[in-house]
Every structure is written in structure tokens, then in C-alpha cells.
Amino acid sequence: MKRFLPVILIIFASHTFRFAEDIKLSFKSGKDKIYFSDKINLDLVLDEKGVTAFFPEKIKVSPECTLLRSEDIKSGFIFFRRIIGRRYLVGVYTTGTEIIPSMEIQYRRKGDAEWKIKKTEPIVLQIHSLLTGKEKDIYDIKGKRSGKGRKFWFTLLAMIIGCFALIYGSYAVRKYLYERKLRNEMKAQEIAFKELDNLRKKELPDVGKFGEYYVALTDIIRKYIDMRFSYRSGKMTTEEFLEFVKTQVELSDIELQNIFKKFFPQSDFVKFADYMPDKYEAMENFKRAYEIVERTKPVEETKNSEL
């Protein structure tokens, strides 16, 4: 017993002296060699018995790193000594030297009234590239991948595509409506020329059917004007129609107005006043009808100006 007494006294003295010393706090990485995009554990460990401590939930890292998770290290005993601390899981997205700033904790020994602060030394991490140096056109990307950044660029791209789609859609609709209008105008002209040609082939003036001839001729022109310019002049009298066309820009040409003034009144004389024209007058009025269609047909210059 006396042989072991000095040893017991030494152990007791060392423990007593240790309580008087500063606490032992370590902050280190769980990996010896770190590579780009690794996830590493940084352990903040307090190796002290009879001490209560508060560890920060987060650590400061640079923009090239990100704190993924933080959790307590459960208390335990190793060689009769209790270890408490906190573990920080950090993702690294850079190469070269990365410095994790020093950490500090608040602690208090059993029986102390005041809390004290203890700081660690910074951690210097050497982060290696995954590349061997032999690759071509491949290089490390600095910085972590930001979901917000991707969302911004996707949103911007969607807005640009949407604008182009709106512009193209507007152009396509406008072009379709114009081409449909142009087809209708061309169709109106084609129908009018065809009906005029069919009326000429019937040779009604040669057999004295002037009334039937002028009624058909007037109907062809009225129907053409309405179809060509989308008018509704079917129930208008000749006077009303002549006053109406004066106000229309498409029919404001002076020579065209003079043709109207000669064509429609003569037709009314034949239809309603029992006027009997000769073949020459019938042919002249036919030429006026043909000229009305010819002067109002759509042209390519109109298409270019509207588009």
C-alpha cells in the first residue's frame, strides 16, 4: 500500500492542478486530405470533465464553402475522460487554401459563478483539385452552385423566349389576317372579272334585253364593291351609294368618282325610266364596270406597306 501511495498522490495532484489550468479545446478537420466538392466534418471538441459549455450552432465560412449541417457530439468517456463538442458538416467548392476562422465557446466549471470564453485557432485547409493536369478544356469551377442563380437565369431565359414568342405570334396573326384579307380581295376581283366575262358572252344587248343586261351589270359591281371593301351597300339607293363612296378613302380617286357618276345613273335610267340605250352605250357602260374593278384591285405595294 505504501508503495502505491506516491502514485495516488501524484494522480490526485495532477487532477487538482488541471482544474486550475485552462480548458482543453480543439477544432480540427476529420480528413487529412481534402478534394474539391468534398464534404468534411469540422469537430469542435472540449476535452474537460466537470465543465458546462455552449457551442455555436453555425460557423463562418467563405462564399466558396457552405455549411450543410450542424449537430452535437454526444458526451462520452475515453480513457475515463469525458468529451463534449459540436460537429459541423461543410461542403467545399474551391481549390487551394481555405481558412476557417477561429471559434469561441462559453464555458463554466462546476462551482464557478461566472461564464468564461475560450477561442480556438483558425483551421487552414488545403483543398486539392480532382484534375490531374493532363485534361484539356476542363478546369475547376470556383464557388458553390447557387439555386437562386439558376432560377434567375431560367426566369430571364423564359422571359426572353416569351417576348420573342409574343412578337412572333403578333406578327404571325397580323400576317394571317392580312393574307386572308388579301385573298378575299383577290377573290372578289376574280369573281367580278369572271361574272363580267360571262355577262359579255351572253350578248344581251344584241337581242334587245337591255333591262336584264343593266340589272346584272349593276349587281356585279355592287357585289364586288361590298366584297372588296367589306361594305354593306345592298339596301342603299344610287344617290346614297354615291354619297357614301365619296367618304371612303379607298374610293376617293377623282377619276374613279367620275366613273361612278356615269355608270350608276345610266343604269338607273334603263332599269327605272324605261330608257332604251343603243349597243354602243351598253358597251361603254360595260367598259366603265370593267375599269372600276381594274382600278380597285389589290396590288403588291399595298401588302408591303401594311406589313
C-alpha positions in Angstrom: 0.0 0.0 0.0 2.8 2.4 0.9 4.4 1.6 -2.4 1.3 2.9 -4.3 0.7 5.9 -2.1 3.1 8.2 -4.0 1.4 7.3 -7.3 -2.0 8.0 -5.9 -0.8 11.4 -4.6 0.7 12.3 -8.0 -2.5 11.4 -9.9 -4.6 13.4 -7.4 -2.3 16.4 -7.6 -2.3 16.3 -11.4 -6.1 16.3 -11.5 -6.2 19.1 -8.9 -3.7 21.1 -10.9 -5.6 20.5 -14.2 -8.7 22.1 -12.8 -6.7 25.2 -12.2 -5.4 25.2 -15.8 -7.2 26.5 -18.8 -9.6 24.0 -20.5 -8.5 22.0 -23.5 -10.5 22.9 -26.6 -9.7 21.6 -30.1 -11.1 22.5 -33.5 -9.9 20.3 -36.4 -10.9 18.6 -39.6 -11.9 15.0 -39.8 -9.9 14.5 -43.1 -6.2 14.6 -43.7 -6.5 15.3 -47.5 -9.4 17.3 -48.9 -10.5 17.4 -52.5 -12.8 19.8 -54.5 -16.5 19.2 -53.7 -15.7 17.1 -50.6 -18.0 17.2 -47.6 -15.8 17.4 -44.4 -16.5 17.3 -40.7 -15.1 20.0 -38.6 -15.2 18.9 -34.9 -15.2 21.5 -32.1 -14.3 19.3 -29.1 -14.0 20.2 -25.4 -11.9 17.7 -23.5 -12.6 18.5 -19.9 -14.5 17.0 -17.0 -16.9 18.9 -14.8 -17.4 21.7 -17.4 -20.6 23.0 -18.9 -20.2 24.7 -22.3 -22.3 26.3 -25.0 -21.2 25.7 -28.6 -22.2 28.0 -31.6 -24.7 26.4 -34.0 -23.1 27.9 -37.0 -19.6 28.7 -38.2 -18.4 31.4 -40.6 -17.3 30.1 -44.0 -16.3 31.8 -47.2 -18.6 32.0 -50.2 -16.7 29.1 -51.8 -17.9 26.8 -48.9 -21.3 26.1 -47.4 -22.4 24.8 -44.0 -24.6 21.8 -44.7 -25.4 20.6 -41.2 -24.5 21.1 -37.5 -25.1 18.6 -34.7 -23.9 17.9 -31.2 -21.3 15.4 -30.4 -22.8 13.2 -27.7 -21.0 13.1 -24.3 -18.9 10.1 -23.6 -15.8 8.8 -21.8 -12.5 7.9 -23.4 -9.8 6.7 -21.0 -12.0 7.9 -18.2 -12.2 11.4 -19.7 -15.5 13.0 -20.9 -15.6 14.5 -24.4 -18.2 17.0 -25.4 -18.4 19.2 -28.6 -20.2 20.0 -31.9 -19.7 18.7 -35.4 -20.1 20.9 -38.5 -20.5 19.4 -41.9 -19.1 21.7 -44.6 -19.1 21.4 -48.4 -16.1 22.9 -50.2 -16.3 24.2 -53.8 -12.9 25.6 -54.4 -9.3 24.6 -54.6 -6.2 25.9 -52.8 -6.1 27.3 -49.3 -9.2 27.9 -47.3 -9.2 29.3 -43.8 -12.0 28.6 -41.3 -12.0 31.4 -38.8 -11.4 30.7 -35.1 -14.3 29.6 -32.9 -15.2 30.6 -29.4 -17.4 28.9 -26.7 -18.8 29.9 -23.4 -17.9 27.6 -20.5 -18.2 27.3 -16.8 -16.6 24.8 -14.4 -18.7 23.2 -11.7 -18.9 25.5 -8.8 -18.0 28.7 -10.8 -20.4 31.6 -10.8 -19.2 33.3 -14.0 -19.0 32.2 -17.6 -15.8 32.3 -19.5 -14.9 32.5 -23.1 -12.4 30.2 -24.9 -11.2 30.7 -28.5 -9.7 28.2 -30.9 -7.0 28.6 -33.5 -8.2 29.0 -37.2 -8.2 25.9 -39.3 -6.2 26.1 -42.5 -7.5 23.6 -45.1 -5.5 22.6 -48.2 -8.1 21.7 -50.9 -6.8 19.7 -53.8 -8.2 19.6 -57.4 -9.7 16.4 -58.8 -7.9 17.1 -62.1 -4.5 15.6 -62.8 -3.4 18.4 -65.0 -3.5 16.4 -68.2 -7.1 17.3 -69.1 -7.8 19.7 -72.0 -10.5 22.3 -71.9 -11.5 21.2 -68.4 -11.0 23.3 -65.3 -12.3 23.7 -61.8 -15.3 25.9 -61.2 -14.9 28.2 -58.2 -17.7 28.8 -55.8 -20.8 26.8 -54.8 -23.7 26.2 -57.1 -26.5 28.6 -56.3 -30.0 27.5 -56.8 -31.1 31.2 -56.8 -28.7 32.0 -59.6 -30.0 29.1 -61.7 -33.6 30.3 -61.0 -32.7 33.8 -62.1 -31.2 32.7 -65.4 -34.0 30.3 -66.1 -36.5 33.1 -65.4 -34.6 35.5 -67.6 -34.4 32.9 -70.4 -38.2 32.2 -70.1 -38.9 35.9 -70.3 -36.8 36.4 -73.4 -38.4 33.3 -75.0 -41.8 34.7 -74.0 -41.1 38.1 -75.6 -39.9 36.5 -78.8 -43.0 34.2 -78.8 -45.3 37.2 -78.3 -43.6 39.3 -81.0 -43.6 36.4 -83.4 -47.2 35.4 -82.5 -48.4 39.0 -83.1 -46.6 39.1 -86.4 -48.0 35.8 -87.4 -51.6 36.7 -86.5 -51.2 40.1 -88.3 -49.7 38.4 -91.4 -52.5 35.8 -91.4 -55.3 38.4 -91.1 -53.7 40.4 -93.8 -53.2 37.5 -96.1 -56.8 36.4 -95.5 -58.0 39.9 -96.3 -55.8 39.9 -99.5 -57.2 36.6 -100.5 -60.7 37.9 -100.1 -59.8 41.0 -102.1 -58.2 38.9 -104.9 -61.2 36.5 -104.8 -63.6 39.5 -105.1 -61.7 40.8 -108.2 -61.5 37.3 -109.7 -65.3 36.7 -109.2 -66.1 40.2 -110.7 -63.9 39.6 -113.8 -65.4 36.2 -114.3 -69.0 37.4 -114.0 -68.3 40.3 -116.3 -66.9 38.0 -118.9 -69.9 35.6 -118.6 -72.3 38.6 -119.0 -70.4 39.8 -122.1 -70.7 36.3 -123.6 -74.5 36.3 -123.2 -74.7 39.2 -125.7 -77.9 40.5 -124.2 -77.7 43.9 -125.9 -77.7 42.2 -129.3 -81.1 40.7 -128.6 -82.5 43.9 -127.1 -82.5 42.7 -123.4 -81.1 46.0 -122.1 -83.0 45.9 -118.8 -81.8 42.5 -117.9 -78.3 43.4 -119.0 -78.0 46.6 -116.9 -79.5 44.9 -113.8 -76.9 42.2 -114.0 -74.1 44.7 -114.6 -75.1 46.9 -111.6 -75.4 43.8 -109.3 -71.9 42.6 -110.3 -70.3 46.0 -109.4 -72.3 46.5 -106.2 -71.5 43.0 -105.0 -67.8 43.5 -106.0 -67.5 46.8 -104.1 -69.1 45.3 -100.9 -66.9 42.2 -101.0 -63.7 44.1 -101.9 -64.1 46.7 -99.1 -66.4 44.9 -96.7 -69.2 47.4 -97.2 -72.9 46.9 -96.8 -74.5 48.9 -99.6 -77.1 46.5 -100.8 -80.1 48.5 -99.5 -78.7 51.9 -100.5 -80.2 53.9 -103.3 -77.9 55.1 -106.1 -77.8 58.6 -104.6 -77.0 57.2 -101.1 -74.3 55.0 -102.5 -72.6 57.8 -104.5 -72.6 60.0 -101.3 -71.2 57.0 -99.3 -68.3 56.3 -101.6 -67.2 59.9 -101.5 -66.4 59.5 -97.8 -64.3 56.3 -98.3 -60.5 56.7 -98.7 -60.2 53.7 -100.8 -62.6 55.1 -103.4 -61.6 58.8 -103.2 -59.8 58.9 -106.5 -61.3 61.7 -108.7 -61.3 59.7 -111.9 -62.9 56.7 -110.1 -65.6 59.0 -108.7 -66.4 60.3 -112.2 -66.8 56.8 -113.4 -69.2 56.0 -110.6 -71.3 59.2 -111.5 -71.6 58.0 -115.1 -72.1 54.3 -114.5 -74.8 54.1 -111.9 -77.2 56.9 -113.2 -77.3 55.4 -116.7 -78.1 52.0 -115.2 -80.9 53.6 -113.2 -82.3 55.3 -116.4 -82.5 51.9 -118.1 -83.9 50.0 -115.1 -86.4 52.5 -113.8 -87.1 55.1 -116.5 -87.6 52.7 -119.5 -84.6 54.4 -121.2 -83.6 52.4 -124.3 -79.9 52.8 -125.0 -78.1 51.5 -128.1 -75.4 48.9 -128.2 -72.6 51.5 -128.2 -73.9 53.0 -124.8 -74.2 49.5 -123.4 -70.6 48.7 -124.4 -69.4 52.0 -122.9 -71.1 51.2 -119.5 -69.6 47.7 -119.6 -66.1 49.3 -120.0 -66.8 51.5 -117.0 -67.7 48.5 -114.9 -64.5 46.7 -116.0 -62.5 49.9 -115.2 -64.0 50.1 -111.7 -62.8 46.6 -110.9 -59.4 47.2 -112.6 -58.8 50.5 -110.7 -59.6 49.0 -107.3 -57.8 45.7 -107.4 -55.2 45.0 -104.7 -51.5 45.4 -105.6 -48.3 44.1 -104.1 -47.2 47.5 -102.9 -50.2 47.6 -100.6 -49.0 44.3 -99.0 -45.5 45.6 -98.3 -46.7 48.9 -96.8 -49.2 47.2 -94.4 -46.6 44.7 -93.2 
